[in-house]
């Protein structure tokens, strides 16, 4: 861009200097021609007036001297045969015959004879103008000459003044051009700096062109282009972030599956190898090992079912079938089922009869997961409460901090990581998805080493 700025300035200087040189030459010769033409007109007028006065003159020497005093020109009266009759500058006796002077030869043919040449008598350049006139009963030449040395001196002074004025305007023009060039350079630098920042993806950069509308228009186009680039970059970053999240989720799933499946598979492999290697193993021990194998296989099956359900719920590939039922009955069924699983635990019911419209199977799964989760993370009794259309599951377990509330409903998250169970950290995630399908929201309160409460308001589905 700086090359463009220099190119603009240097080319302007070249064009300007070339124009100045051409105008100077043309102006010199044109002005000289104008001056000569003006001088010729003056001589013609002087000759015409002097020729009329000459008809009344009695003394040629006195006449030429008087004309010279008036015009300050060289005046000569020449006979038709070239003899000098009177000369304002010299004694006529010392001057040669002028018969063959070009201006005299021309004057005899046309009205005026004109020539520019060096005078052989005084060695100066003159402009001669002669007229062939009748004086009484004979013809003679009246010639008036202007000294071109004086002319060229005056012409040079005038030409110098004109060139000086022209140079003054030229200098002013160059100063203005230089300042304009600096402004052009400023706007170009703004654009180049802006483009450099955009190349580095600094899309919030500001461009400040301020001198030329053309550059302002370019800057507006660039800003529109940058907006589109920034929008595309934003979409690209979102897409990349989404891909990274998908990859992270995939890795989390694989890691969780690998971790959770490791213990039951290891147990199945260990018990199977023991039975296979010892053909004479006690029948009671053999049956107990087979029960262990079956139990661990069932745990793997349950984990796969939970993972499949979680994926269906997350992808909205699950439809609910709403029916009217008594939620208190569901709570009692959950209590009976889990007290068989947790034989040494007690589940307290503090509920009232309430009919609701919802998917019975899915809501039973919600309550089952909440109670099962409470039993895992507590040692004391667990309570199922239903008051004022708010159902909650309360425990007196380990609890957790407030900053963990948003995390515990995500897949594969567990408050304790040093124990194994078949939940894979999916229970609360499944609960959240099912409640969301019913336009319900899980509300969690907890305090470390005091206990937790998981519940939801069923007012919107009460019949």
C-alpha positions in Angstrom: 0.0 0.0 0.0 2.9 2.4 0.7 4.1 1.7 -2.9 0.7 2.9 -4.1 1.1 6.0 -2.1 4.6 6.6 -3.4 3.5 5.8 -7.0 0.7 8.4 -6.7 3.1 11.1 -5.5 6.0 10.3 -7.8 3.8 10.1 -10.9 2.2 13.4 -10.0 5.6 15.0 -9.8 6.7 13.5 -13.1 3.4 14.7 -14.8 3.7 18.1 -13.1 7.3 18.6 -14.1 6.7 17.4 -17.7 3.7 19.7 -17.9 5.7 22.6 -16.5 8.5 22.1 -19.0 6.2 21.8 -22.0 4.2 24.9 -20.9 7.4 26.8 -20.3 8.7 26.1 -23.8 5.3 26.8 -25.5 4.8 29.8 -23.3 8.2 31.2 -24.1 7.7 31.0 -27.9 4.1 32.1 -27.7 4.9 35.1 -25.5 7.8 36.0 -27.8 5.6 35.9 -30.8 3.0 38.0 -29.1 5.6 40.6 -28.2 7.1 40.6 -31.7 3.6 41.0 -33.2 2.9 43.8 -30.9 6.2 45.4 -31.8 5.5 45.0 -35.5 2.1 46.7 -35.0 3.8 49.6 -33.2 6.4 50.0 -35.9 3.7 49.9 -38.6 1.9 52.7 -36.8 5.1 54.7 -36.3 6.1 54.3 -40.0 2.6 55.3 -41.2 2.5 58.4 -39.0 6.1 59.3 -39.8 5.6 58.9 -43.5 2.8 61.5 -43.4 5.0 63.9 -41.4 7.9 63.3 -43.8 6.1 64.9 -46.7 6.3 68.2 -44.9 9.8 67.8 -43.6 12.6 70.1 -45.1 15.6 68.7 -43.1 15.9 64.9 -43.0 18.5 64.8 -40.2 16.3 67.0 -38.0 13.3 64.9 -38.8 14.9 61.5 -37.9 16.3 62.9 -34.7 12.9 64.3 -33.7 11.2 60.9 -34.4 13.9 59.1 -32.4 13.3 61.4 -29.5 9.6 60.6 -29.6 9.8 56.8 -30.2 13.4 56.0 -29.0 13.7 54.0 -32.2 16.4 54.0 -34.9 15.1 56.0 -37.9 16.6 56.0 -41.4 15.7 57.7 -44.6 17.1 55.9 -47.7 17.0 56.9 -51.3 15.5 54.6 -53.9 19.1 53.6 -55.0 20.1 52.7 -51.4 22.0 55.8 -50.4 21.5 56.9 -46.8 19.9 60.3 -46.7 19.5 60.6 -42.9 20.3 58.3 -40.0 19.4 58.9 -36.4 22.3 56.9 -34.9 25.2 57.6 -37.2 26.7 60.0 -39.7 25.3 58.9 -43.1 28.8 59.3 -44.7 30.1 56.4 -42.7 27.3 54.0 -43.6 27.3 51.7 -46.5 24.7 51.5 -49.3 21.5 49.9 -48.2 20.1 49.0 -51.6 20.0 45.3 -51.0 18.6 45.2 -47.5 15.8 42.6 -47.4 13.3 45.0 -45.8 13.9 47.5 -48.6 13.5 44.9 -51.3 10.3 43.7 -49.8 8.9 47.2 -49.2 9.2 48.0 -52.9 6.9 45.0 -53.7 4.4 45.2 -50.8 3.1 47.9 -48.4 5.7 47.2 -45.7 9.1 45.5 -45.7 10.0 43.5 -42.6 13.1 41.7 -41.4 14.9 40.7 -38.2 18.7 40.6 -38.4 22.0 41.8 -36.9 23.0 45.3 -37.8 26.4 45.3 -39.5 27.1 48.8 -38.5 26.5 48.5 -34.7 26.5 44.7 -34.3 23.1 44.5 -32.6 19.9 42.7 -33.5 17.1 44.9 -34.8 13.5 44.5 -36.0 13.4 46.6 -39.2 10.2 47.9 -40.9 10.4 49.9 -44.1 7.9 51.7 -46.3 8.5 52.9 -49.9 6.9 56.4 -50.1 6.7 59.3 -52.5 8.4 62.4 -51.3 7.5 65.4 -53.6 8.7 64.3 -57.0 10.8 61.3 -56.1 10.6 58.0 -54.1 12.5 57.1 -51.0 12.5 54.6 -48.1 11.5 55.4 -44.5 12.8 52.7 -42.2 12.3 52.5 -38.4 14.1 49.8 -36.4 13.6 48.6 -32.8 16.6 47.3 -30.8 15.7 43.7 -29.9 18.3 43.7 -27.1 16.0 45.9 -25.1 13.1 43.8 -26.3 14.7 40.6 -25.1 15.6 42.1 -21.8 12.1 43.3 -21.2 10.7 40.0 -22.5 13.0 38.0 -20.2 11.9 40.1 -17.2 8.2 39.5 -18.0 8.8 35.8 -18.7 10.7 35.4 -15.5 7.8 37.0 -13.6 5.3 34.7 -15.2 7.5 31.7 -14.6 8.0 32.8 -11.0 4.2 33.1 -10.4 3.8 29.7 -12.1 6.4 28.2 -9.8 4.8 29.8 -6.8 1.5 28.1 -7.7 3.4 24.9 -8.4 5.0 24.9 -5.0 1.6 25.6 -3.4 0.2 22.7 -5.6 3.0 20.4 -4.4 2.4 21.3 -0.8 -1.3 20.6 -1.2 -0.5 17.4 -3.1 1.9 16.3 -0.4 -0.7 16.9 2.3 -3.3 15.1 0.2 -0.8 12.3 -0.2 -0.3 12.1 3.6 -4.1 11.9 4.0 -4.3 9.1 1.4 -1.4 7.4 3.2 -3.3 7.7 6.5 -6.5 6.2 5.1 -4.5 3.4 3.3 -2.6 2.6 6.6 -5.9 2.4 8.4 -7.3 -0.1 5.9 -4.0 -2.2 5.8 -3.8 -2.3 9.6 -7.5 -3.3 9.7 -6.9 -6.1 7.2 -3.9 -7.3 9.2 -6.0 -7.5 12.3 -8.8 -9.3 10.5 -6.2 -11.8 9.1 -5.4 -12.5 12.8 -9.2 -12.9 13.5 -9.5 -9.7 15.6 -13.0 -9.2 14.3 -13.8 -6.5 16.9 -11.1 -4.1 15.6 -12.2 -0.6 14.4 -11.3 1.1 11.1 -11.2 4.9 11.1 -10.8 6.3 7.6 -11.6 10.1 7.8 -10.4 11.9 4.7 -11.9 10.4 1.5 -15.4 9.1 0.8 -14.0 6.4 -1.5 -12.0 4.9 1.4 -14.9 5.4 3.7 -17.0 3.4 1.3 -14.3 0.7 1.2 -14.2 0.6 5.0 -18.0 0.1 5.1 -17.7 -2.8 2.7 -15.0 -4.3 4.8 -17.0 -3.9 8.0 -19.9 -5.8 6.3 -17.5 -8.5 5.2 -16.0 -8.7 8.7 -19.5 -9.1 10.2 -20.1 -12.1 7.8 -16.7 -13.5 8.7 -17.3 -13.1 12.4 -20.7 -14.8 12.1 -19.2 -17.7 10.1 -16.4 -17.9 12.7 -18.9 -17.9 15.5 -20.9 -20.7 13.8 -17.7 -22.6 13.2 -16.6 -22.3 16.8 -20.1 -23.4 18.0 -19.9 -26.4 15.7 -16.4 -27.2 16.9 -17.5 -26.8 20.5 -20.4 -29.1 19.8 -18.1 -31.7 18.2 -15.8 -31.4 21.2 -18.7 -31.8 23.6 -19.9 -34.9 21.6 -16.5 -36.4 21.6 -16.2 -35.7 25.4 -19.6 -37.2 26.0 -18.7 -40.2 23.9 -15.4 -40.6 25.8 -17.3 -40.2 29.1 -19.8 -42.8 28.1 -17.1 -45.2 27.1 -15.1 -44.5 30.2 -18.2 -44.9 32.4 -19.3 -48.1 30.7 -15.7 -49.5 30.9 -15.5 -48.6 34.6 -18.9 -49.8 35.7 -18.8 -53.0 33.7 -15.3 -53.9 34.9 -16.3 -55.2 38.3 -19.3 -57.4 37.3 -17.4 -58.8 34.3 -14.3 -59.5 36.5 -16.5 -61.3 39.0 -18.2 -63.4 36.2 -14.8 -64.3 34.7 -13.3 -65.1 38.2 -16.2 -67.4 39.3 -16.4 -69.1 35.9 -12.6 -69.8 35.8 -12.8 -71.2 39.3 -15.6 -73.6 38.4 -13.9 -74.7 35.2 -10.5 -75.3 36.7 -11.8 -77.3 39.7 -14.0 -80.2 38.4 -14.3 -81.6 41.9 -15.5 -78.3 43.5 -18.1 -78.7 46.3 -21.7 -78.6 44.9 -22.8 -75.9 47.4 -19.8 -73.7 46.5 -20.4 -74.3 42.8 -24.1 -73.2 43.1 -23.1 -70.1 45.1 -20.6 -69.1 42.4 -23.3 -69.7 39.7 -25.6 -67.4 41.7 -22.9 -64.8 41.8 -22.4 -65.1 38.0 -26.2 -64.8 37.4 -26.4 -61.8 39.8 -23.5 -59.9 38.0 -25.0 -60.7 34.6 -28.3 -59.3 35.8 -26.5 -56.2 37.0 -25.0 -55.7 33.5 -28.4 -56.2 31.9 -29.9 -53.6 34.2 -27.2 -51.1 33.4 -27.7 -51.6 29.7 -31.4 -51.1 30.1 -30.9 -47.9 32.0 -28.4 -46.6 29.4 -30.8 -47.4 26.6 -33.7 -45.6 28.4 -31.4 -42.6 29.1 -30.5 -42.2 25.4 -34.1 -42.5 24.3 -35.3 -39.9 26.8 -32.4 -37.5 25.9 -33.1 -37.8 22.2 -36.9 -37.4 22.7 -37.5 -40.8 21.2 -39.9 -41.7 24.0 -43.6 -41.1 24.1 -45.7 -41.1 27.3 -49.1 -42.7 27.7 -51.1 -40.7 30.3 -53.7 -42.4 32.5 -55.5 -41.4 35.7 -54.1 -43.3 38.8 -53.6 -42.8 42.5 -50.0 -41.8 43.2 -50.2 -43.1 46.8 -50.6 -46.6 45.4 -47.4 -46.1 43.4 -45.5 -45.0 46.4 -46.6 -48.1 48.4 -45.5 -50.4 45.5 -42.1 -48.7 45.5 -41.8 -49.1 49.3 -42.6 -52.8 49.1 -40.2 -53.5 46.2 -37.2 -51.7 47.6 -37.7 -53.1 51.2 -37.2 -56.6 49.6 -34.0 -55.4 47.9 -32.8 -53.5 51.0 -33.9 -56.0 53.7 -32.4 -54.1 56.7 -33.7 -50.7 55.7 -37.0 -48.9 56.5 -39.0 -46.7 54.2 -41.5 -44.4 55.8 -44.6 -43.3 54.0 -46.1 -39.9 54.8 -48.6 -39.6 52.0 -52.2 -38.9 51.2 -54.5 -40.2 48.4 -54.2 -38.1 45.2 -55.3 -38.9 41.7 -53.1 -37.6 38.8 -53.0 -37.8 35.0 -49.6 -39.0 33.8 -47.6 -42.0 32.5 -47.9 -44.5 35.4 -44.9 -46.6 34.5 -42.6 -43.6 34.0 -43.7 -41.9 37.2 -43.2 -45.1 39.1 -39.7 -45.3 37.7 -39.1 -41.7 38.9 -40.1 -42.5 42.5 -38.2 -45.8 42.4 -35.0 -44.0 41.3 -35.3 -41.3 43.9 -35.9 -43.7 46.8 -33.2 -46.1 45.5 -30.8 -43.2 45.3 -31.7 -42.1 48.9 -31.1 -45.6 50.2 -27.7 -45.9 48.6 -26.4 -42.6 50.0 -27.8 -42.8 53.5 -27.8 -45.3 56.4 -31.0 -44.1 58.3 -34.6 -44.3 57.3 -35.9 -42.8 54.1 -39.2 -40.9 53.9 -41.6 -40.6 51.0 -43.7 -37.5 51.6 -46.8 -36.2 49.7 -48.2 -32.9 51.1 -49.9 -30.0 49.4 -49.4 -31.6 46.0 -45.6 -31.8 46.6 -44.0 -35.2 46.5 -40.5 -35.5 48.0 -38.0 -38.2 49.0 -36.0 -37.3 52.1 -33.0 -38.9 53.6 -30.5 -38.3 56.4 -27.4 -39.3 54.4 -24.1 -37.7 53.4 -25.7 -34.8 51.5 -23.6 -32.5 49.2 -22.6 -28.9 48.6 -24.8 -26.4 46.7 -22.2 -26.3 43.9 -22.9 -30.0 43.2 -26.7 -29.6 42.6 -26.3 -28.8 38.9 -23.9 -31.7 38.4 -25.8 -34.5 40.1 -28.5 -34.6 37.5 -26.0 -35.1 34.6 -25.2 -38.5 33.3 -22.5 -40.6 34.9 -22.1 -38.3 37.9 -22.0 -39.7 41.4 -21.4 -38.0 44.7 -19.2 -40.9 45.9 -16.7 -42.4 43.4 -15.2 -45.0 45.7 -18.0 -47.5 45.7 -19.6 -49.6 42.9 -23.3 -50.1 42.1 -25.2 -50.7 38.9 -26.6 -47.2 38.5 -23.8 -45.8 36.4 -24.8 -42.4 37.6 -27.9 -42.4 35.4 -30.7 -42.4 38.0 -31.2 -38.7 38.5 -30.6 -38.0 34.8 -33.5 -40.3 33.9 -35.6 -38.7 36.6 -34.9 -35.2 35.1 -35.8 -36.4 31.6 -39.1 -38.1 32.6 -40.3 -35.1 34.7 -39.4 -32.7 31.8 -41.7 -34.8 29.5 -44.5 -34.2 32.0 -43.7 -30.5 32.3 -42.4 -31.0 35.8 -39.2 -29.9 37.5 -37.0 -31.7 40.0 -36.3 -29.6 43.1 -33.2 -30.5 45.2 -32.2 -29.3 48.6 -29.2 -30.7 50.5 -26.7 -30.1 53.4 -23.5 -32.0 53.8 -23.7 -34.7 56.6 -27.3 -33.7 57.3 -29.3 -35.1 54.4 -31.0 -34.4 51.1 -34.5 -33.9 49.7 -35.6 -34.6 46.1 -39.1 -33.6 45.1 -41.4 -32.2 42.5 -44.7 -30.3 42.4 -47.6 -32.3 40.9 -50.3 -29.6 41.0 -50.3 -29.4 37.2 -51.2 -33.1 36.7 -53.7 -33.5 39.6 -57.2 -34.4 38.4 
